[in-house]
């Protein structure tokens, strides 16, 4: 190859011409990458530099990257700022340093635009007044003006060459100089002027003057170790630009936020699930109208906020959170007012009975194997025979399983794991009373209890079956009147448990056994009680240890009960060593109306329970572990009833769990898997058409913590 200096000059000139005019820059894919942000400007504001640019208009724009170097013109760039919401920024600066800025845009697909045209500024101390006290700013030069001079003891030659090209041409020229470096080194050394001064022999001083900086930067180069092109410009490597690390994107705001349930001191929210793959969960925020926001976290798409104040309006909102703990914008706010009144959430399951209105009273509800058995009928009006129906809790369907030869099915009991129903009032001869048992899905009728006009209750105790009955035999060939009878062979034969001799009569009035319960190791049979009625037979009870039965006189079992009215005890339930029971008034023959709630640590120390609302009339009792639930109602205006469920863990302090309003009162209730079911009833004076309706209040509405 011809290494003559003129040849090399021609080659370099061709390369520069091609780079500046003939080789177009590679364009960014405009369909995917954003455009270069225009209008970058930098200004000094005291000890800070403020820079702005014109915002991009792409709909998928995510943020901007601003890069700067403080060792202009040959320093490395660093990422000064990443902005997601603004097209301006301010940084602190050092007076006298020269800064170069440039900006690029990024979209949500992490595609970057080309950098903008750089802008250079040298801030000055505003407190110093000199001729050069004004900050110098200009577009960064893509052009170098270089002056090289050589001296000797005998002669001096000055060769000044200026070239003006765009940034691409300058970079290409630098790359061309690098490629020719090994050849140029020898040629340049040979063509350098000789000098008689040993101190300067073989050296070159380069002074670079940029259009944005009037200062000079001398650099001494040695031909054997420094690339110097043919026009005396020292070749330099273009500083590497940093590759910004993609900033994680926050998730989108949750949608479909709504209130799914409102209950006692609680509100339940639900929303649509976000689709981000790095989703961590959701922050749920809430506050009263005049309060501060509180936030809870959940990984689910439904959440119940508890311990709220009833009858207070609350606002709620949700925000999604990803694995980098970046939060989305808040969702649309929703509002709700927690309350114990769940009337709007009560579900009507149906009205399964076809008898007359009073006969549709739901006297009892008993759960077994996912079914709730329903007692109904009217012994006074001979409403029988009575279908034995149950509600299937899974399907919500009512199923008739059997027809009992009774005028009324008043109560269900589970005896030794078997569902049993005493025959309240047989539709057949009263020479025998009935009881019914469910075995393997089939009901069996046992017509074996002698002279039992009514079988009010049945119990299992010490291996025997006991029945509380009303018997009025007028046949001398039959046994005398009895109130308690027992069978040791599964109900095939029965033996009276009445004492053969006693100085105390049983019950007040006819010899009637109304209620059976086991308490403190003994079985009790309670008959008719009349508060305030002072006679020798009032408050007398039958007690048996499984071998011998005696009649005992107790203290007042119904203190505070309605005076001089015939009463009986219903729903006796043992909880925490105490007996909890209803005192009800006998009416309409075999039916009853509620009077009060009572408790006793033993039967000689009974007391009336005070519910939170003194006018509440209790109708049913449930026990779950050591927790008691009591159903009561309060008559309202316009023939309405407020039905209330109370809860207590010690039988002393009672709290309202929830309530609902209906035009018939709830006479009985049952709990299954946290859901409550209600059977509506009536009295003889008011008989609304909704009597016999079966209702449901789901656990999600009130969120009770039921004991197992």
Residue pairs with C-beta under 8 A, 6 or more apart in sequence:
1 183
3 183
3 186
3 187
5 187
5 191
5 230
8 180
8 183
8 184
8 187
8 230
9 230
11 180
12 173
12 176
12 177
12 180
12 229
12 230
12 231
15 172
15 173
15 176
16 163
16 165
16 169
16 172
16 173
16 176
18 172
19 165
19 168
19 169
19 171
19 172
19 173
20 165
20 166
20 168
20 169
20 172
23 168
23 172
25 168
28 113
28 114
29 111
32 107
32 109
32 111
33 107
33 111
33 112
33 113
34 56
34 58
34 60
34 61
34 105
34 106
34 107
34 111
34 112
34 113
35 56
35 58
35 105
35 113
36 104
36 105
36 113
36 114
36 115
36 116
37 53
37 54
37 55
37 56
37 64
37 87
37 103
37 104
37 105
37 113
37 116
38 53
38 54
38 116
39 52
39 53
39 54
40 51
40 52
40 53
40 101
40 102
40 103
40 116
40 117
40 119
41 51
41 52
41 53
41 119
42 49
42 50
42 51
42 99
42 101
42 119
42 121
42 137
43 49
43 50
43 51
43 121
43 137
44 50
44 93
44 121
44 123
44 124
44 135
45 90
46 126
47 92
47 93
47 95
47 123
48 90
48 91
48 92
48 93
49 90
49 91
49 92
49 93
49 99
49 121
49 123
50 88
50 89
50 90
51 66
51 88
51 89
51 90
51 101
51 103
51 119
52 87
52 88
53 64
53 87
53 88
53 103
53 116
54 87
55 87
56 105
56 113
58 105
58 107
60 107
60 108
60 109
61 105
61 106
61 107
61 108
62 84
62 106
62 107
62 108
62 110
62 247
62 249
63 82
63 83
63 84
63 105
63 106
63 247
64 82
64 83
64 87
64 103
64 104
64 105
64 106
65 79
65 81
65 82
65 103
65 104
65 105
65 106
65 112
65 244
66 79
66 80
66 81
66 82
66 83
66 89
66 101
66 102
66 103
67 77
67 78
67 79
67 80
67 101
67 102
67 103
67 104
67 115
67 241
67 242
68 77
68 78
68 80
68 91
68 99
68 100
68 101
68 102
69 75
69 76
69 77
69 78
69 99
69 100
69 239
70 94
70 97
70 98
70 99
72 98
72 99
72 100
72 120
72 140
72 213
73 100
73 140
73 141
73 208
73 210
73 213
74 236
74 239
75 100
75 239
76 239
76 240
76 242
77 102
77 239
77 240
77 241
77 242
78 242
79 242
79 244
80 89
80 91
80 101
81 89
81 91
82 244
82 247
83 89
84 247
93 99
93 123
94 123
95 123
95 124
95 125
96 122
96 123
96 124
96 125
97 122
97 123
98 120
98 121
98 122
98 212
98 213
99 120
99 121
99 122
99 123
100 118
100 119
100 120
100 140
101 118
101 119
101 120
101 121
102 115
102 116
102 117
102 118
102 119
103 115
103 116
104 112
104 113
104 114
104 115
104 116
105 112
105 113
106 112
106 113
106 244
106 246
108 249
110 246
112 244
115 241
117 139
117 140
118 139
118 140
119 137
119 138
119 139
119 140
120 136
120 137
120 138
120 139
120 140
120 212
120 213
121 135
121 136
121 137
122 135
122 136
122 137
122 213
123 135
124 132
124 133
124 134
124 135
125 133
126 133
136 212
136 213
136 214
137 212
138 211
138 212
139 212
140 212
141 210
141 211
141 212
142 165
142 166
142 167
142 168
142 169
142 170
143 163
143 164
143 165
143 166
143 170
143 211
144 163
144 170
144 208
144 210
144 233
145 162
145 163
145 208
145 209
145 210
145 211
146 161
146 162
146 206
146 207
146 208
146 231
146 232
146 233
146 234
147 160
147 206
147 207
147 209
147 232
148 159
148 160
148 161
148 204
148 205
148 206
148 231
148 232
148 233
149 156
149 158
149 159
149 205
150 156
150 157
150 192
150 193
150 195
150 204
151 195
151 197
151 200
152 193
152 194
152 195
152 196
152 197
152 200
152 201
153 195
153 196
153 197
154 196
155 193
157 193
159 232
161 231
161 232
161 233
163 231
163 233
165 173
171 238
173 229
173 233
174 235
174 236
174 237
174 238
177 184
177 227
177 229
177 233
177 235
178 227
178 235
180 229
181 227
181 235
184 227
184 228
184 229
184 230
185 223
185 224
185 227
188 223
188 228
188 230
189 223
189 224
192 202
192 204
192 223
194 201
195 201
195 202
202 222
202 223
203 220
203 221
203 222
204 220
204 221
204 223
204 228
204 232
205 218
205 219
205 220
206 218
206 219
206 221
206 228
206 232
206 233
206 234
207 216
207 217
207 218
208 216
208 217
208 219
209 216
219 234
221 228
221 234
226 234
227 234
227 235
228 234
228 235
229 235
248 278
248 322
248 324
248 326
249 326
250 322
250 326
250 327
250 328
251 274
251 276
251 278
251 279
251 320
251 321
251 322
251 326
251 327
251 328
252 274
252 276
252 320
252 328
253 318
253 319
253 320
253 328
253 329
253 330
253 331
254 271
254 272
254 274
254 282
254 318
254 319
254 320
254 328
254 331
255 271
255 272
255 331
256 270
256 271
256 272
257 269
257 270
257 271
257 316
257 317
257 318
257 331
257 332
257 334
258 269
258 270
258 271
258 334
259 267
259 268
259 269
259 316
259 334
259 335
259 336
260 268
260 269
260 270
260 302
260 700
261 267
261 268
261 304
261 345
261 698
261 700
261 701
262 268
262 336
262 337
262 338
262 339
262 342
262 344
262 345
262 701
263 338
263 339
263 340
263 342
263 345
263 658
263 700
263 701
263 702
263 703
264 310
264 338
264 339
264 340
264 342
264 656
264 657
264 658
264 702
264 703
265 306
265 307
265 308
265 309
265 310
265 338
265 340
266 304
266 305
266 306
266 307
266 308
266 338
266 702
266 703
267 286
267 304
267 305
267 308
267 314
267 316
267 336
267 338
268 302
268 303
268 304
268 305
268 700
268 703
269 284
269 302
269 303
269 304
269 305
269 316
269 318
269 334
270 301
270 302
270 303
271 282
271 301
271 302
271 318
271 331
272 301
273 301
274 320
274 328
276 320
276 322
278 322
278 323
278 324
279 320
279 321
279 322
279 323
280 299
280 321
280 322
280 323
280 325
281 297
281 298
281 299
281 300
281 320
281 321
282 297
282 298
282 299
282 300
282 301
282 303
282 318
282 319
282 320
282 321
283 295
283 296
283 297
283 318
283 319
283 321
283 327
284 295
284 296
284 297
284 298
284 303
284 305
284 316
284 317
284 318
285 293
285 294
285 295
285 296
285 316
285 317
285 318
285 319
285 330
286 293
286 294
286 296
286 305
286 308
286 314
286 315
286 316
286 317
287 293
287 294
287 314
287 315
288 309
288 312
288 313
288 314
288 315
289 312
289 313
289 314
289 315
296 303
296 305
297 321
304 700
304 703
305 314
305 316
306 703
308 314
308 338
309 338
310 338
310 339
310 340
311 337
311 338
311 339
312 337
312 338
313 335
313 336
313 337
314 335
314 336
314 337
314 338
315 333
315 334
315 335
316 333
316 334
316 335
316 336
317 330
317 331
317 332
317 333
317 334
318 330
318 331
319 327
319 328
319 329
319 330
319 331
320 327
320 328
321 327
321 328
340 656
340 657
340 658
340 659
341 658
341 659
341 660
341 661
342 658
342 659
342 660
342 697
342 701
342 702
343 659
343 660
343 661
343 662
345 697
345 698
345 701
346 660
346 662
346 695
346 696
346 697
347 695
347 696
347 697
347 698
348 693
348 694
348 695
349 391
349 396
349 677
349 694
349 695
349 696
350 396
350 398
350 693
350 694
351 360
351 690
351 692
351 693
351 694
352 374
352 389
352 391
352 398
352 692
352 694
353 359
353 360
353 374
353 376
353 389
353 692
355 376
355 377
355 378
355 383
355 386
356 378
356 381
356 383
357 682
357 687
357 688
357 689
357 691
357 692
358 378
358 381
358 588
358 682
358 684
358 687
358 691
359 376
359 377
359 378
359 381
359 383
359 408
360 376
360 691
360 692
361 376
361 378
361 591
361 667
361 679
361 681
361 682
361 691
361 692
362 374
362 375
362 376
362 667
362 668
362 679
362 680
362 681
362 692
362 694
363 375
363 376
363 377
363 408
363 409
363 410
363 411
363 667
363 668
363 681
364 373
364 374
364 375
364 409
364 410
364 411
364 412
364 668
365 372
365 373
365 374
365 375
365 668
365 669
365 670
365 677
365 679
366 372
366 373
366 375
366 412
366 413
366 414
366 419
366 670
367 373
367 393
367 670
367 671
367 672
368 414
368 419
370 392
370 393
370 394
370 672
371 390
371 391
371 392
371 393
371 399
372 390
372 391
372 393
372 670
372 672
372 677
373 388
373 389
373 390
373 412
373 419
374 389
374 390
374 391
374 679
374 694
375 408
375 409
375 410
375 411
375 412
375 421
375 668
376 386
376 408
376 409
376 692
377 383
377 384
377 386
377 406
377 407
377 408
377 409
377 410
377 424
378 407
378 408
378 591
379 407
379 408
379 410
379 424
379 425
379 454
379 589
379 590
379 591
380 588
380 589
380 590
380 591
381 407
382 407
382 425
382 427
383 407
383 408
384 404
384 405
384 406
384 407
384 408
384 425
384 427
385 403
385 404
385 405
385 406
385 427
386 403
386 404
386 406
386 407
386 408
386 409
387 400
387 402
387 403
387 404
388 400
388 401
388 402
388 403
388 404
388 409
388 421
388 436
388 443
389 398
389 399
389 400
389 401
390 398
390 399
390 401
391 397
391 398
391 399
391 677
391 694
392 398
392 399
393 672
393 673
393 675
398 694
401 438
401 441
401 443
402 436
402 443
404 421
404 423
404 434
404 436
404 443
404 445
405 423
405 426
405 427
405 428
405 434
405 445
406 423
406 424
406 425
406 426
406 427
406 434
407 424
407 425
407 426
407 427
408 424
408 425
408 590
409 421
409 424
410 422
410 424
410 456
410 590
411 421
411 422
411 457
412 419
412 420
412 421
413 419
413 420
413 421
413 422
413 457
413 458
413 459
414 420
415 458
415 459
415 460
415 465
416 460
418 437
418 438
418 439
419 437
419 438
420 435
420 436
420 437
420 438
420 458
421 435
421 436
422 434
422 435
422 455
422 456
422 457
422 458
422 467
423 433
423 434
423 435
423 436
423 449
423 452
423 455
424 454
424 455
424 456
424 590
425 453
425 454
425 590
426 432
426 433
426 434
426 447
428 447
430 451
430 452
430 453
431 450
431 451
431 478
432 447
432 448
432 449
432 450
432 451
432 452
433 447
433 449
433 450
433 451
433 452
433 453
433 454
433 455
433 467
433 469
434 445
434 446
434 447
434 449
434 455
435 446
435 449
435 455
435 458
435 467
435 491
436 443
436 444
436 445
436 446
437 443
437 444
437 446
437 491
438 444
446 491
448 487
448 491
448 492
448 493
448 494
449 455
449 467
449 469
449 485
449 491
449 494
450 471
450 478
450 479
450 485
450 494
451 471
451 472
451 473
451 475
451 478
451 479
451 481
451 482
452 467
452 469
452 470
452 471
452 485
453 469
453 470
453 471
453 472
454 469
454 470
454 512
454 590
455 467
455 468
455 469
456 468
456 469
456 470
456 512
456 513
456 514
456 515
457 467
457 468
457 513
457 514
457 515
457 516
458 465
458 466
458 467
458 468
458 516
459 465
459 466
459 468
459 516
459 517
459 518
459 523
460 466
461 518
461 523
461 544
461 546
462 523
462 545
462 546
463 488
463 546
464 486
464 487
464 488
464 546
465 486
465 487
465 490
465 491
466 484
466 485
466 486
466 497
466 516
466 523
466 525
466 544
467 484
467 485
467 486
467 487
467 494
467 513
468 483
468 484
468 513
468 514
468 515
468 516
468 525
469 482
469 483
469 484
469 485
469 512
469 513
470 483
470 510
470 511
470 512
470 513
471 479
471 481
471 482
471 483
471 511
472 481
472 510
473 479
473 480
473 481
479 496
480 498
481 510
481 511
482 496
482 497
482 498
482 511
482 513
483 498
483 506
483 507
483 511
483 512
483 513
483 525
483 527
483 542
484 496
484 497
484 498
484 513
484 516
484 525
484 542
484 544
484 549
485 494
485 495
485 496
485 497
486 494
486 495
486 497
487 493
487 494
487 495
488 495
497 525
497 542
497 544
497 549
498 506
498 511
498 542
498 549
499 549
499 550
499 551
502 550
502 551
504 536
504 537
504 540
504 551
504 552
504 553
505 536
505 537
505 540
505 551
506 527
506 537
506 540
506 541
506 542
506 551
507 513
507 527
507 528
507 537
507 540
508 527
508 528
508 529
508 530
508 533
508 535
508 537
508 538
508 566
509 528
509 566
510 528
511 527
512 527
512 528
513 525
513 526
513 527
513 542
514 526
514 527
514 528
514 568
514 569
515 525
515 526
515 568
515 569
515 570
515 572
516 523
516 524
516 525
516 526
517 523
517 524
517 526
517 569
517 572
517 574
517 579
517 581
518 524
518 574
519 572
519 574
519 579
519 603
520 602
521 545
522 543
522 544
522 545
523 543
523 544
523 545
523 546
524 541
524 542
524 543
524 603
525 541
525 542
525 543
525 544
526 541
526 557
526 568
526 569
527 540
527 541
527 542
527 568
528 566
528 567
528 568
528 586
529 538
529 539
529 557
529 558
529 561
529 566
529 567
529 568
529 569
529 583
530 538
530 564
530 565
530 566
530 567
531 556
531 558
531 559
531 560
531 561
531 562
531 563
531 564
531 565
531 567
532 563
532 564
533 564
539 553
539 554
539 555
539 556
539 557
540 551
540 552
540 553
540 554
541 551
541 552
541 553
541 554
541 603
542 549
542 550
542 551
543 549
543 550
543 551
543 552
544 550
554 603
554 604
555 603
555 604
555 605
555 606
556 606
557 569
557 583
557 598
557 600
557 603
557 606
558 567
558 569
558 583
558 595
558 596
558 598
558 606
558 608
559 598
559 606
559 607
559 608
560 596
560 608
561 567
561 583
561 595
561 596
561 608
562 585
562 595
562 596
565 585
565 586
565 595
566 585
566 586
567 583
567 584
567 585
567 586
567 595
568 583
568 584
568 586
568 592
569 581
569 582
569 583
569 584
570 581
570 582
570 584
570 592
571 581
571 582
571 620
571 621
572 579
572 580
572 581
573 579
573 580
573 581
573 621
573 622
573 623
573 628
574 580
574 623
575 623
575 626
575 627
575 628
575 651
576 626
576 650
576 651
577 601
578 599
578 600
578 601
578 651
579 599
579 600
579 601
579 603
580 597
580 598
580 599
580 609
580 621
580 623
580 628
580 651
581 597
581 598
581 599
581 600
581 621
582 594
582 595
582 596
582 597
582 598
582 618
582 619
582 620
582 621
583 595
583 596
583 597
583 598
584 592
584 593
584 594
584 595
585 592
585 593
585 594
585 595
586 592
587 593
587 683
587 684
588 684
591 684
593 683
594 617
594 618
594 619
594 632
595 617
596 608
596 609
596 618
597 608
597 609
597 611
597 618
597 621
597 630
597 632
598 606
598 607
598 608
598 609
599 606
599 607
599 609
599 651
600 606
600 607
609 651
609 654
610 654
611 618
611 630
611 632
611 646
611 654
612 646
612 654
612 655
612 656
613 634
613 644
615 634
615 635
616 632
616 633
616 634
616 644
616 646
617 632
617 633
617 634
617 665
618 630
618 631
618 632
619 631
619 632
619 633
619 665
619 666
619 667
619 668
619 681
620 630
620 631
620 666
620 667
620 668
620 669
621 628
621 629
621 630
621 631
622 628
622 629
622 630
622 631
622 669
622 670
622 671
623 629
624 671
624 706
624 707
624 708
625 707
625 708
626 649
626 707
627 647
627 648
627 649
627 706
627 707
628 647
628 648
628 649
628 651
629 645
629 646
629 647
629 657
629 669
629 671
630 645
630 646
630 647
630 648
630 654
631 643
631 644
631 645
631 666
631 668
631 669
631 678
632 643
632 644
632 646
633 641
633 642
633 643
633 644
633 665
633 666
634 641
634 642
634 644
635 641
635 665
636 642
636 661
639 663
639 686
639 688
640 661
640 662
640 663
641 661
641 662
641 663
641 664
641 665
641 666
642 659
642 660
642 661
643 659
643 660
643 661
643 662
643 665
643 666
643 678
644 656
644 658
644 659
645 656
645 657
645 658
645 659
645 669
645 676
646 654
646 655
646 656
646 657
647 654
647 655
647 656
647 657
647 704
648 654
648 655
657 702
657 704
658 697
658 701
658 702
660 695
660 697
662 680
662 690
662 693
662 695
663 688
663 690
664 680
664 681
664 682
664 688
664 690
664 691
664 693
665 680
665 681
665 682
666 678
666 679
666 680
666 681
666 695
667 679
667 680
667 681
668 678
668 679
668 681
669 676
669 677
669 678
669 679
670 676
670 677
671 677
671 706
673 699
674 699
674 704
674 706
675 696
675 697
675 698
675 699
676 696
676 697
676 699
677 694
677 695
677 696
678 694
678 695
678 696
678 697
679 692
679 693
679 694
680 690
680 691
680 692
680 693
680 694
680 695
681 691
681 692
682 688
682 691
699 706
